[in-house]
């Protein structure tokens, strides 16, 4: 980052106000998303165990698909924020529309591939004979909502780039509420069973996409931006997304390897691992909210040609990352007597859980900086470096994690390996930000 000195207090306050204004609503929207699955699980769970098992398999497949395409939000945020910083709102919205058109094309391709492959996908996940029919039913209906889900990702990126995280929060709350009402009405009121749950989710997702499109189209008309698909713009959006897709797939591979290793350690360790992973994901939402603010703020500064502002914002967000990491780590330690009984009453799981949980707590400040720098480089459009950095991290983590069972290590050793993974990410991201090579100003990178 190479700042000679810290920004003055009034500069820090300005950055703090921007970070809070963007990060707090972003956190609310991030938390609202997984609540969709929780509502579906709560409603379907009362239909029976096979139905709930089927939902679990289908939901895992759908969440994996959506997580793969999260680059639609990341790449769009950075590109739109640059145009905003350059003072060209029509071009910013036009850039966002390219991302939305790309989302529609990808969504259509996923539907075309997933509908006939649904039975095979469910079988690959090892569904039982009783759960498989329900999983296939839910998957085939829910996959129809994927285009809407991808449009939501891209449109969320547009609004974040426009420095608006409040609208995504309101849409997420509305979508969650509609999903809950529709699920209960269709599953029990209309007697559609698990199919009703799937249709309720699809309708809620379509409504969310419609709300986003209304906002974006209104902005396009206000500023005279074209809504027509532009082949060159769509290709540019796809090229910007490829490195971020590689980064996301590498990160997913890390999590899959960790889960596979935990499973090899035994039932007690995999049970404890799932609890820790759930908690780790929750803390990630809080840290990711700061990263989202970073994407929008850094993109805007670079688009405006304000290199000094970008450096100062980066420094301040790193301080936020460290501070939030310390707070989250302390909360994990202090609140463990309260939340552990919510997940398990098994003494052996608790014994495996506690030392590994302390490792997670200690690593939170590292995670805080990693998430922030990830967001900074995404905002700068430095996707190619992020892809290579994550591939290096995967190459370091994989052999270390796979050696844990061989060397007789347990769950705590596995989470030390996860901490090593975060440390490698920290080093690679810190080296890049210190170099200043991410700072490329202008409306486009």
VEXLOLUM-252199 format. One record per residue (C-alpha): z, x, y; residue in three letters. Coordinates in nm, 2 decimals. Each point is the difference from the previous one (the first is absolute). Layout:
REM residues N
pt up = Z; east = X; north = Y; code = ALA
...
REM end
This chain:
REM residues 445
pt up = 0.00; east = 0.00; north = 0.00; code = UNK
pt up = 0.05; east = 0.31; north = 0.22; code = UNK
pt up = 0.19; east = -0.17; north = 0.29; code = UNK
pt up = 0.15; east = 0.26; north = 0.22; code = UNK
pt up = 0.29; east = -0.23; north = 0.09; code = UNK
pt up = 0.12; east = -0.35; north = -0.07; code = UNK
pt up = -0.14; east = -0.28; north = 0.22; code = UNK
pt up = 0.22; east = -0.11; north = 0.29; code = UNK
pt up = 0.24; east = -0.29; north = -0.05; code = UNK
pt up = -0.22; east = -0.26; north = 0.17; code = UNK
pt up = -0.29; east = 0.11; north = -0.23; code = UNK
pt up = 0.23; east = -0.04; north = -0.31; code = UNK
pt up = 0.11; east = -0.34; north = 0.12; code = UNK
pt up = -0.37; east = -0.11; north = 0.04; code = UNK
pt up = -0.08; east = 0.12; north = -0.35; code = UNK
pt up = 0.31; east = -0.17; north = -0.14; code = UNK
pt up = -0.10; east = -0.33; north = 0.16; code = UNK
pt up = -0.35; east = 0.03; north = -0.15; code = UNK
pt up = 0.13; east = 0.09; north = -0.35; code = UNK
pt up = 0.26; east = -0.28; north = 0.00; code = UNK
pt up = -0.25; east = -0.25; north = 0.13; code = UNK
pt up = -0.25; east = 0.08; north = -0.28; code = UNK
pt up = 0.22; east = 0.10; north = -0.28; code = UNK
pt up = 0.25; east = -0.29; north = -0.01; code = UNK
pt up = -0.27; east = -0.27; north = -0.04; code = UNK
pt up = -0.19; east = 0.22; north = -0.24; code = UNK
pt up = 0.31; east = 0.03; north = -0.22; code = UNK
pt up = 0.04; east = -0.38; north = -0.01; code = UNK
pt up = -0.36; east = -0.04; north = -0.11; code = UNK
pt up = 0.03; east = 0.27; north = -0.27; code = UNK
pt up = 0.31; east = -0.17; north = -0.14; code = UNK
pt up = -0.16; east = -0.34; north = 0.00; code = UNK
pt up = -0.29; east = 0.11; north = -0.22; code = UNK
pt up = 0.20; east = 0.07; north = -0.32; code = UNK
pt up = 0.19; east = -0.33; north = 0.05; code = UNK
pt up = -0.32; east = -0.17; north = -0.11; code = UNK
pt up = 0.05; east = 0.13; north = -0.35; code = UNK
pt up = 0.37; east = -0.07; north = 0.01; code = UNK
pt up = -0.07; east = -0.37; north = 0.09; code = UNK
pt up = -0.26; east = -0.03; north = -0.28; code = UNK
pt up = 0.25; east = 0.16; north = -0.25; code = UNK
pt up = 0.28; east = -0.23; north = 0.11; code = UNK
pt up = -0.21; east = -0.32; north = -0.04; code = UNK
pt up = -0.18; east = 0.10; north = -0.32; code = UNK
pt up = 0.31; east = 0.14; north = -0.16; code = UNK
pt up = 0.13; east = -0.36; north = -0.05; code = UNK
pt up = -0.31; east = -0.08; north = -0.20; code = UNK
pt up = 0.10; east = 0.23; north = -0.28; code = UNK
pt up = 0.01; east = 0.37; north = -0.11; code = UNK
pt up = -0.36; east = 0.02; north = -0.12; code = UNK
pt up = -0.12; east = -0.13; north = 0.34; code = UNK
pt up = 0.21; east = 0.25; north = 0.19; code = UNK
pt up = -0.11; east = 0.28; north = -0.22; code = UNK
pt up = -0.37; east = -0.10; north = 0.06; code = UNK
pt up = 0.06; east = -0.01; north = 0.37; code = UNK
pt up = 0.16; east = 0.34; north = 0.00; code = UNK
pt up = -0.31; east = 0.16; north = -0.17; code = UNK
pt up = -0.25; east = -0.18; north = 0.23; code = UNK
pt up = 0.21; east = 0.08; north = 0.31; code = UNK
pt up = 0.01; east = 0.37; north = -0.09; code = UNK
pt up = -0.38; east = 0.00; north = -0.04; code = UNK
pt up = -0.05; east = -0.17; north = 0.33; code = UNK
pt up = 0.24; east = 0.21; north = 0.20; code = UNK
pt up = -0.16; east = 0.31; north = -0.14; code = UNK
pt up = -0.34; east = -0.12; north = 0.11; code = UNK
pt up = 0.13; east = -0.07; north = 0.35; code = UNK
pt up = 0.18; east = 0.33; north = 0.03; code = UNK
pt up = -0.32; east = 0.18; north = -0.08; code = UNK
pt up = -0.17; east = -0.16; north = 0.29; code = UNK
pt up = 0.28; east = 0.05; north = 0.26; code = UNK
pt up = -0.23; east = 0.26; north = 0.16; code = UNK
pt up = -0.17; east = -0.30; north = 0.16; code = UNK
pt up = 0.31; east = -0.03; north = 0.23; code = UNK
pt up = 0.06; east = 0.37; north = 0.05; code = UNK
pt up = -0.35; east = 0.10; north = 0.09; code = UNK
pt up = -0.06; east = -0.30; north = 0.22; code = UNK
pt up = 0.32; east = 0.06; north = 0.19; code = UNK
pt up = -0.09; east = 0.35; north = 0.09; code = UNK
pt up = -0.36; east = -0.08; north = 0.10; code = UNK
pt up = 0.09; east = -0.30; north = 0.21; code = UNK
pt up = 0.29; east = 0.18; north = 0.17; code = UNK
pt up = -0.23; east = 0.28; north = 0.11; code = UNK
pt up = -0.24; east = -0.25; north = 0.16; code = UNK
pt up = 0.29; east = -0.17; north = 0.17; code = UNK
pt up = 0.12; east = 0.34; north = 0.14; code = UNK
pt up = -0.35; east = 0.06; north = 0.13; code = UNK
pt up = 0.02; east = -0.33; north = 0.19; code = UNK
pt up = -0.29; east = -0.16; north = -0.20; code = UNK
pt up = 0.14; east = -0.32; north = -0.14; code = UNK
pt up = -0.34; east = -0.15; north = -0.10; code = UNK
pt up = -0.07; east = 0.31; north = -0.21; code = UNK
pt up = 0.35; east = -0.01; north = -0.14; code = UNK
pt up = -0.04; east = -0.36; north = -0.12; code = UNK
pt up = -0.35; east = 0.08; north = -0.12; code = UNK
pt up = 0.14; east = 0.29; north = -0.21; code = UNK
pt up = 0.26; east = -0.24; north = -0.14; code = UNK
pt up = -0.27; east = -0.25; north = -0.10; code = UNK
pt up = -0.17; east = 0.27; north = -0.20; code = UNK
pt up = 0.32; east = 0.04; north = -0.19; code = UNK
pt up = 0.03; east = -0.37; north = -0.06; code = UNK
pt up = -0.36; east = -0.02; north = -0.13; code = UNK
pt up = 0.07; east = 0.29; north = -0.23; code = UNK
pt up = 0.31; east = -0.19; north = -0.13; code = UNK
pt up = -0.21; east = -0.30; north = -0.08; code = UNK
pt up = -0.26; east = 0.20; north = -0.19; code = UNK
pt up = 0.27; east = 0.18; north = -0.20; code = UNK
pt up = 0.18; east = -0.32; north = -0.07; code = UNK
pt up = -0.31; east = -0.16; north = -0.13; code = UNK
pt up = -0.06; east = 0.30; north = -0.23; code = UNK
pt up = 0.35; east = -0.02; north = -0.13; code = UNK
pt up = -0.03; east = -0.37; north = -0.08; code = UNK
pt up = -0.33; east = 0.05; north = -0.18; code = UNK
pt up = 0.15; east = 0.28; north = -0.21; code = UNK
pt up = 0.35; east = -0.15; north = -0.07; code = UNK
pt up = -0.09; east = -0.35; north = -0.10; code = UNK
pt up = -0.18; east = 0.09; north = -0.32; code = UNK
pt up = 0.23; east = 0.29; north = -0.07; code = UNK
pt up = 0.32; east = -0.20; north = 0.03; code = UNK
pt up = 0.08; east = -0.03; north = -0.37; code = UNK
pt up = -0.07; east = 0.37; north = -0.06; code = UNK
pt up = 0.22; east = 0.11; north = 0.30; code = UNK
pt up = 0.29; east = -0.22; north = -0.13; code = UNK
pt up = -0.04; east = 0.15; north = -0.35; code = UNK
pt up = 0.00; east = 0.36; north = 0.14; code = UNK
pt up = 0.34; east = -0.08; north = 0.16; code = UNK
pt up = 0.13; east = -0.09; north = -0.35; code = UNK
pt up = 0.07; east = -0.37; north = 0.06; code = UNK
pt up = 0.15; east = -0.19; north = -0.29; code = UNK
pt up = -0.19; east = -0.28; north = -0.17; code = UNK
pt up = 0.22; east = -0.25; north = 0.17; code = UNK
pt up = -0.02; east = 0.15; north = 0.35; code = UNK
pt up = -0.37; east = 0.09; north = 0.00; code = UNK
pt up = -0.15; east = -0.35; north = 0.06; code = UNK
pt up = 0.22; east = -0.05; north = 0.30; code = UNK
pt up = -0.08; east = 0.35; north = 0.14; code = UNK
pt up = -0.37; east = -0.07; north = -0.04; code = UNK
pt up = 0.03; east = -0.34; north = 0.17; code = UNK
pt up = 0.19; east = 0.14; north = 0.29; code = UNK
pt up = -0.22; east = 0.31; north = 0.04; code = UNK
pt up = -0.33; east = -0.19; north = -0.01; code = UNK
pt up = 0.12; east = -0.24; north = 0.27; code = UNK
pt up = 0.18; east = 0.25; north = 0.22; code = UNK
pt up = -0.29; east = 0.25; north = 0.00; code = UNK
pt up = -0.19; east = -0.26; north = 0.21; code = UNK
pt up = 0.25; east = 0.08; north = 0.28; code = UNK
pt up = -0.08; east = 0.37; north = 0.00; code = UNK
pt up = -0.27; east = -0.02; north = 0.26; code = UNK
pt up = 0.25; east = -0.18; north = 0.23; code = UNK
pt up = 0.26; east = 0.27; north = -0.08; code = UNK
pt up = -0.24; east = 0.28; north = 0.09; code = UNK
pt up = -0.10; east = -0.18; north = 0.32; code = UNK
pt up = 0.37; east = -0.02; north = 0.09; code = UNK
pt up = 0.04; east = 0.38; north = -0.06; code = UNK
pt up = -0.30; east = 0.08; north = 0.23; code = UNK
pt up = 0.09; east = -0.25; north = 0.27; code = UNK
pt up = 0.36; east = 0.12; north = -0.01; code = UNK
pt up = -0.15; east = 0.35; north = 0.08; code = UNK
pt up = -0.20; east = -0.15; north = 0.29; code = UNK
pt up = 0.31; east = -0.15; north = 0.16; code = UNK
pt up = 0.21; east = 0.31; north = -0.06; code = UNK
pt up = -0.27; east = 0.21; north = 0.16; code = UNK
pt up = 0.01; east = -0.25; north = 0.30; code = UNK
pt up = 0.38; east = 0.09; north = 0.01; code = UNK
pt up = 0.09; east = -0.35; north = -0.13; code = UNK
pt up = 0.24; east = -0.01; north = -0.29; code = UNK
pt up = 0.16; east = -0.33; north = 0.10; code = UNK
pt up = -0.30; east = -0.22; north = -0.11; code = UNK
pt up = 0.00; east = 0.15; north = -0.35; code = UNK
pt up = 0.37; east = -0.08; north = -0.02; code = UNK
pt up = -0.05; east = -0.36; north = 0.10; code = UNK
pt up = -0.29; east = -0.04; north = -0.24; code = UNK
pt up = 0.20; east = 0.16; north = -0.29; code = UNK
pt up = 0.29; east = -0.24; north = 0.07; code = UNK
pt up = -0.23; east = -0.30; north = 0.01; code = UNK
pt up = -0.18; east = 0.11; north = -0.32; code = UNK
pt up = 0.33; east = 0.05; north = -0.18; code = UNK
pt up = 0.12; east = -0.34; north = 0.10; code = UNK
pt up = -0.32; east = -0.17; north = -0.10; code = UNK
pt up = 0.00; east = 0.18; north = -0.33; code = UNK
pt up = 0.35; east = -0.11; north = -0.08; code = UNK
pt up = -0.08; east = -0.37; north = 0.08; code = UNK
pt up = -0.33; east = 0.00; north = -0.18; code = UNK
pt up = 0.15; east = 0.17; north = -0.31; code = UNK
pt up = 0.27; east = -0.26; north = -0.04; code = UNK
pt up = -0.24; east = -0.29; north = 0.08; code = UNK
pt up = -0.28; east = 0.10; north = -0.24; code = UNK
pt up = 0.21; east = 0.14; north = -0.28; code = UNK
pt up = 0.25; east = -0.29; north = -0.02; code = UNK
pt up = -0.13; east = -0.28; north = 0.23; code = UNK
pt up = -0.36; east = 0.01; north = -0.13; code = UNK
pt up = 0.11; east = 0.13; north = -0.35; code = UNK
pt up = -0.25; east = 0.28; north = 0.00; code = UNK
pt up = 0.24; east = 0.26; north = -0.15; code = UNK
pt up = -0.09; east = 0.36; north = 0.05; code = UNK
pt up = -0.35; east = -0.09; north = 0.12; code = UNK
pt up = 0.17; east = -0.18; north = 0.29; code = UNK
pt up = 0.19; east = 0.31; north = 0.10; code = UNK
pt up = -0.33; east = 0.20; north = 0.00; code = UNK
pt up = -0.18; east = -0.26; north = 0.21; code = UNK
pt up = 0.29; east = -0.02; north = 0.24; code = UNK
pt up = -0.02; east = 0.37; north = 0.06; code = UNK
pt up = -0.38; east = 0.00; north = 0.04; code = UNK
pt up = 0.02; east = -0.28; north = 0.25; code = UNK
pt up = 0.27; east = 0.18; north = 0.20; code = UNK
pt up = -0.20; east = 0.32; north = 0.00; code = UNK
pt up = -0.31; east = -0.18; north = 0.12; code = UNK
pt up = 0.20; east = -0.16; north = 0.28; code = UNK
pt up = 0.13; east = 0.34; north = 0.10; code = UNK
pt up = -0.35; east = 0.15; north = 0.01; code = UNK
pt up = -0.12; east = -0.30; north = 0.20; code = UNK
pt up = 0.28; east = 0.05; north = 0.25; code = UNK
pt up = -0.09; east = 0.37; north = 0.04; code = UNK
pt up = -0.37; east = -0.08; north = 0.04; code = UNK
pt up = 0.07; east = -0.25; north = 0.26; code = UNK
pt up = 0.19; east = 0.26; north = 0.21; code = UNK
pt up = -0.26; east = 0.27; north = -0.05; code = UNK
pt up = -0.30; east = -0.23; north = 0.07; code = UNK
pt up = 0.17; east = -0.14; north = 0.31; code = UNK
pt up = 0.05; east = 0.36; north = 0.12; code = UNK
pt up = -0.36; east = 0.09; north = -0.08; code = UNK
pt up = -0.13; east = -0.30; north = 0.20; code = UNK
pt up = 0.23; east = 0.09; north = 0.29; code = UNK
pt up = -0.13; east = 0.35; north = 0.02; code = UNK
pt up = -0.36; east = -0.06; north = -0.10; code = UNK
pt up = 0.02; east = 0.19; north = -0.33; code = UNK
pt up = -0.26; east = -0.08; north = -0.27; code = UNK
pt up = 0.13; east = -0.17; north = -0.32; code = UNK
pt up = -0.31; east = 0.07; north = -0.20; code = UNK
pt up = 0.01; east = 0.24; north = -0.29; code = UNK
pt up = -0.12; east = 0.35; north = 0.09; code = UNK
pt up = -0.11; east = 0.21; north = -0.30; code = UNK
pt up = 0.06; east = 0.33; north = 0.18; code = UNK
pt up = 0.34; east = -0.11; north = 0.11; code = UNK
pt up = 0.10; east = -0.13; north = -0.34; code = UNK
pt up = -0.12; east = 0.33; north = -0.16; code = UNK
pt up = 0.21; east = 0.20; north = 0.26; code = UNK
pt up = 0.31; east = -0.21; north = -0.09; code = UNK
pt up = -0.06; east = 0.07; north = -0.37; code = UNK
pt up = -0.04; east = 0.37; north = 0.06; code = UNK
pt up = 0.33; east = 0.01; north = 0.20; code = UNK
pt up = 0.17; east = -0.19; north = -0.28; code = UNK
pt up = -0.10; east = 0.22; north = -0.29; code = UNK
pt up = 0.24; east = 0.29; north = 0.07; code = UNK
pt up = 0.29; east = -0.25; north = 0.05; code = UNK
pt up = -0.10; east = -0.17; north = -0.33; code = UNK
pt up = 0.03; east = 0.34; north = -0.17; code = UNK
pt up = 0.34; east = 0.05; north = 0.17; code = UNK
pt up = 0.12; east = -0.34; north = -0.12; code = UNK
pt up = -0.12; east = 0.04; north = -0.36; code = UNK
pt up = 0.18; east = 0.34; north = -0.01; code = UNK
pt up = 0.32; east = -0.15; north = 0.12; code = UNK
pt up = -0.03; east = -0.29; north = -0.26; code = UNK
pt up = -0.05; east = 0.27; north = -0.27; code = UNK
pt up = 0.32; east = 0.16; north = 0.11; code = UNK
pt up = 0.19; east = -0.32; north = -0.04; code = UNK
pt up = -0.17; east = -0.08; north = -0.33; code = UNK
pt up = 0.09; east = 0.34; north = -0.14; code = UNK
pt up = 0.36; east = -0.04; north = 0.11; code = UNK
pt up = 0.03; east = -0.34; north = -0.17; code = UNK
pt up = -0.17; east = 0.14; north = -0.32; code = UNK
pt up = 0.25; east = 0.29; north = -0.01; code = UNK
pt up = 0.29; east = -0.23; north = 0.05; code = UNK
pt up = -0.12; east = -0.22; north = -0.29; code = UNK
pt up = 0.00; east = 0.30; north = -0.22; code = UNK
pt up = 0.36; east = 0.08; north = 0.09; code = UNK
pt up = 0.11; east = -0.33; north = -0.16; code = UNK
pt up = 0.09; east = -0.36; north = 0.08; code = UNK
pt up = 0.30; east = 0.08; north = 0.21; code = UNK
pt up = -0.18; east = 0.25; north = 0.22; code = UNK
pt up = -0.31; east = -0.22; north = 0.05; code = UNK
pt up = 0.23; east = -0.29; north = 0.10; code = UNK
pt up = 0.18; east = 0.22; north = 0.25; code = UNK
pt up = -0.33; east = 0.14; north = 0.12; code = UNK
pt up = -0.13; east = -0.34; north = 0.08; code = UNK
pt up = 0.30; east = -0.09; north = 0.20; code = UNK
pt up = -0.02; east = 0.33; north = 0.20; code = UNK
pt up = -0.38; east = -0.05; north = 0.05; code = UNK
pt up = 0.06; east = -0.35; north = 0.14; code = UNK
pt up = 0.26; east = 0.15; north = 0.25; code = UNK
pt up = -0.23; east = 0.29; north = 0.08; code = UNK
pt up = -0.28; east = -0.25; north = 0.07; code = UNK
pt up = 0.22; east = -0.19; north = 0.24; code = UNK
pt up = 0.09; east = 0.31; north = 0.20; code = UNK
pt up = -0.37; east = 0.08; north = 0.00; code = UNK
pt up = -0.07; east = -0.32; north = 0.19; code = UNK
pt up = 0.24; east = 0.10; north = 0.28; code = UNK
pt up = -0.15; east = 0.35; north = 0.03; code = UNK
pt up = -0.36; east = -0.14; north = -0.03; code = UNK
pt up = 0.06; east = -0.22; north = 0.30; code = UNK
pt up = 0.05; east = 0.32; north = 0.21; code = UNK
pt up = -0.31; east = 0.14; north = -0.16; code = UNK
pt up = -0.20; east = -0.31; north = 0.10; code = UNK
pt up = 0.12; east = 0.04; north = 0.36; code = UNK
pt up = -0.11; east = 0.36; north = -0.02; code = UNK
pt up = -0.35; east = -0.09; north = -0.11; code = UNK
pt up = -0.04; east = -0.23; north = 0.29; code = UNK
pt up = 0.16; east = 0.22; north = 0.27; code = UNK
pt up = -0.16; east = 0.33; north = -0.10; code = UNK
pt up = -0.35; east = -0.16; north = -0.03; code = UNK
pt up = 0.04; east = -0.15; north = 0.34; code = UNK
pt up = 0.11; east = 0.33; north = 0.16; code = UNK
pt up = -0.28; east = 0.19; north = -0.16; code = UNK
pt up = -0.26; east = -0.26; north = 0.10; code = UNK
pt up = 0.12; east = 0.03; north = 0.36; code = UNK
pt up = -0.03; east = 0.38; north = -0.02; code = UNK
pt up = 0.37; east = 0.05; north = 0.05; code = UNK
pt up = 0.08; east = 0.30; north = -0.22; code = UNK
pt up = 0.34; east = 0.05; north = 0.16; code = UNK
pt up = 0.10; east = -0.36; north = -0.05; code = UNK
pt up = -0.10; east = 0.02; north = -0.37; code = UNK
pt up = 0.21; east = 0.31; north = -0.05; code = UNK
pt up = 0.30; east = -0.15; north = 0.17; code = UNK
pt up = -0.03; east = -0.33; north = -0.19; code = UNK
pt up = -0.03; east = 0.20; north = -0.33; code = UNK
pt up = 0.32; east = 0.20; north = 0.08; code = UNK
pt up = 0.19; east = -0.32; north = 0.09; code = UNK
pt up = -0.11; east = -0.18; north = -0.31; code = UNK
pt up = 0.11; east = 0.29; north = -0.22; code = UNK
pt up = 0.34; east = -0.03; north = 0.16; code = UNK
pt up = 0.00; east = -0.37; north = -0.08; code = UNK
pt up = -0.10; east = 0.08; north = -0.36; code = UNK
pt up = 0.28; east = 0.25; north = -0.04; code = UNK
pt up = 0.25; east = -0.24; north = 0.15; code = UNK
pt up = -0.11; east = -0.30; north = -0.20; code = UNK
pt up = 0.00; east = 0.21; north = -0.32; code = UNK
pt up = 0.36; east = 0.11; north = 0.06; code = UNK
pt up = 0.11; east = -0.36; north = 0.07; code = UNK
pt up = -0.18; east = -0.13; north = -0.31; code = UNK
pt up = 0.15; east = 0.28; north = -0.22; code = UNK
pt up = 0.35; east = -0.08; north = 0.13; code = UNK
pt up = -0.05; east = -0.38; north = -0.07; code = UNK
pt up = -0.11; east = 0.08; north = -0.36; code = UNK
pt up = 0.32; east = 0.19; north = -0.06; code = UNK
pt up = 0.23; east = -0.24; north = 0.18; code = UNK
pt up = -0.15; east = -0.32; north = -0.13; code = UNK
pt up = -0.05; east = 0.10; north = -0.37; code = UNK
pt up = 0.32; east = -0.18; north = -0.11; code = UNK
pt up = -0.15; east = -0.32; north = 0.14; code = UNK
pt up = -0.36; east = 0.00; north = -0.12; code = UNK
pt up = 0.03; east = 0.17; north = -0.34; code = UNK
pt up = 0.18; east = -0.30; north = -0.15; code = UNK
pt up = -0.28; east = -0.22; north = 0.12; code = UNK
pt up = -0.25; east = 0.18; north = -0.23; code = UNK
pt up = 0.21; east = 0.09; north = -0.31; code = UNK
pt up = 0.33; east = -0.05; north = -0.17; code = UNK
pt up = -0.08; east = 0.26; north = -0.27; code = UNK
pt up = 0.24; east = 0.29; north = 0.03; code = UNK
pt up = -0.25; east = 0.25; north = -0.15; code = UNK
pt up = -0.27; east = -0.10; north = 0.25; code = UNK
pt up = 0.26; east = 0.04; north = 0.28; code = UNK
pt up = 0.09; east = 0.35; north = -0.13; code = UNK
pt up = -0.37; east = 0.10; north = 0.00; code = UNK
pt up = -0.06; east = -0.16; north = 0.34; code = UNK
pt up = 0.27; east = 0.15; north = 0.21; code = UNK
pt up = -0.09; east = 0.37; north = 0.01; code = UNK
pt up = -0.37; east = -0.07; north = 0.03; code = UNK
pt up = 0.08; east = -0.24; north = 0.29; code = UNK
pt up = 0.18; east = 0.28; north = 0.18; code = UNK
pt up = -0.32; east = 0.21; north = -0.03; code = UNK
pt up = -0.19; east = -0.28; north = 0.16; code = UNK
pt up = 0.25; east = -0.02; north = 0.28; code = UNK
pt up = -0.02; east = 0.37; north = 0.07; code = UNK
pt up = -0.38; east = -0.01; north = 0.01; code = UNK
pt up = -0.02; east = -0.28; north = 0.26; code = UNK
pt up = -0.03; east = 0.23; north = 0.31; code = UNK
pt up = -0.28; east = 0.19; north = -0.17; code = UNK
pt up = -0.17; east = -0.34; north = -0.07; code = UNK
pt up = 0.05; east = -0.10; north = 0.36; code = UNK
pt up = -0.20; east = 0.30; north = 0.13; code = UNK
pt up = -0.26; east = -0.04; north = -0.27; code = UNK
pt up = -0.07; east = -0.36; north = 0.08; code = UNK
pt up = -0.02; east = 0.07; north = 0.38; code = UNK
pt up = -0.24; east = 0.30; north = -0.04; code = UNK
pt up = -0.21; east = -0.20; north = -0.24; code = UNK
pt up = -0.03; east = -0.27; north = 0.27; code = UNK
pt up = -0.08; east = 0.26; north = 0.27; code = UNK
pt up = -0.28; east = 0.15; north = -0.20; code = UNK
pt up = -0.14; east = -0.34; north = -0.09; code = UNK
pt up = 0.01; east = -0.10; north = 0.36; code = UNK
pt up = -0.20; east = 0.32; north = 0.08; code = UNK
pt up = -0.26; east = -0.09; north = -0.26; code = UNK
pt up = 0.09; east = 0.31; north = -0.21; code = UNK
pt up = -0.06; east = -0.18; north = -0.33; code = UNK
pt up = -0.18; east = 0.29; north = -0.17; code = UNK
pt up = 0.30; east = 0.23; north = 0.04; code = UNK
pt up = 0.23; east = -0.27; north = -0.12; code = UNK
pt up = -0.21; east = -0.04; north = -0.31; code = UNK
pt up = 0.01; east = 0.37; north = -0.08; code = UNK
pt up = 0.38; east = 0.02; north = 0.08; code = UNK
pt up = 0.08; east = -0.28; north = -0.24; code = UNK
pt up = -0.22; east = 0.15; north = -0.28; code = UNK
pt up = 0.19; east = 0.32; north = 0.04; code = UNK
pt up = 0.33; east = -0.19; north = -0.01; code = UNK
pt up = -0.11; east = -0.18; north = -0.32; code = UNK
pt up = -0.10; east = 0.34; north = -0.16; code = UNK
pt up = 0.35; east = 0.14; north = 0.07; code = UNK
pt up = 0.19; east = -0.32; north = -0.10; code = UNK
pt up = -0.17; east = -0.09; north = -0.32; code = UNK
pt up = 0.08; east = 0.31; north = -0.22; code = UNK
pt up = 0.36; east = 0.01; north = 0.14; code = UNK
pt up = 0.06; east = -0.37; north = -0.08; code = UNK
pt up = -0.16; east = 0.02; north = -0.34; code = UNK
pt up = 0.23; east = 0.30; north = -0.09; code = UNK
pt up = 0.32; east = -0.20; north = 0.07; code = UNK
pt up = 0.02; east = -0.16; north = -0.35; code = UNK
pt up = -0.11; east = 0.33; north = -0.17; code = UNK
pt up = 0.27; east = 0.20; north = 0.17; code = UNK
pt up = 0.26; east = -0.26; north = -0.08; code = UNK
pt up = 0.04; east = -0.13; north = 0.36; code = UNK
pt up = 0.10; east = -0.36; north = 0.07; code = UNK
pt up = -0.06; east = -0.25; north = 0.28; code = UNK
pt up = 0.17; east = 0.22; north = 0.26; code = UNK
pt up = -0.24; east = 0.28; north = -0.08; code = UNK
pt up = -0.29; east = -0.23; north = 0.03; code = UNK
pt up = 0.11; east = -0.11; north = 0.35; code = UNK
pt up = 0.04; east = 0.37; north = 0.10; code = UNK
pt up = -0.36; east = 0.03; north = -0.10; code = UNK
pt up = -0.08; east = -0.30; north = 0.23; code = UNK
pt up = 0.19; east = 0.18; north = 0.27; code = UNK
pt up = -0.21; east = 0.31; north = -0.06; code = UNK
pt up = -0.31; east = -0.22; north = 0.04; code = UNK
pt up = 0.13; east = -0.12; north = 0.34; code = UNK
pt up = 0.08; east = 0.36; north = 0.10; code = UNK
pt up = -0.36; east = 0.11; north = -0.09; code = UNK
pt up = -0.13; east = -0.29; north = 0.21; code = UNK
pt up = 0.23; east = 0.11; north = 0.28; code = UNK
pt up = -0.13; east = 0.36; north = -0.01; code = UNK
pt up = -0.37; east = -0.10; north = -0.01; code = UNK
pt up = 0.04; east = -0.25; north = 0.28; code = UNK
pt up = 0.22; east = 0.22; north = 0.22; code = UNK
pt up = -0.25; east = 0.29; north = -0.03; code = UNK
pt up = -0.28; east = -0.23; north = 0.12; code = UNK
pt up = 0.19; east = -0.14; north = 0.30; code = UNK
pt up = 0.12; east = 0.34; north = 0.11; code = UNK
pt up = -0.36; east = 0.13; north = -0.01; code = UNK
pt up = -0.12; east = -0.26; north = 0.25; code = UNK
pt up = -0.33; east = -0.04; north = -0.19; code = UNK
pt up = 0.07; east = -0.37; north = -0.02; code = UNK
pt up = -0.03; east = -0.03; north = 0.37; code = UNK
pt up = -0.36; east = -0.11; north = 0.07; code = UNK
pt up = -0.03; east = -0.21; north = 0.31; code = UNK
pt up = -0.26; east = -0.27; north = 0.08; code = UNK
pt up = -0.10; east = -0.35; north = -0.09; code = UNK
pt up = -0.12; east = 0.12; north = -0.34; code = UNK
pt up = 0.12; east = 0.29; north = -0.21; code = UNK
REM end
